[in-house]
Amino acid sequence: MNLQTLTQLATDGGVRELELLSLEGGFYLARVRLDHGQFTVLDAAAKPLHFRSINHLREVLQAVPAFPCTLVHQCVHDEMCGHREGPVEALRTPFSLAAPW
């Protein structure tokens, strides 16, 4: 999904949630959830668009109507130590596209 499609879907109220996935290496990918599936936000070359931070995502989407967003981090400590029993869930933190201050 490119930014133009995301903007149109957000304007029409079709975006259910955007997940900003924190990945190793200090970058983030955005995954958009719609009623009929999940789609990664792509750049003009149809490759996943990399973001540097939540603020970078806010800058890129400043003209897009607001919708629910969640920052998703994997729990690296549990993966490294391996002491916790049961499934290890990702840390999910809601945030807003509006400026934080």
Secondary structure, DSSP 4 states (H G I P E B T S, - for coil): --HHHHHHHHHTT---EEEEEEETTTEEEEEEEETTEEEE-B-TTSSBPEESSHHHHHHHTTTSPP--EEEEE--HHHHHH----S--PPEEEEE-SS---
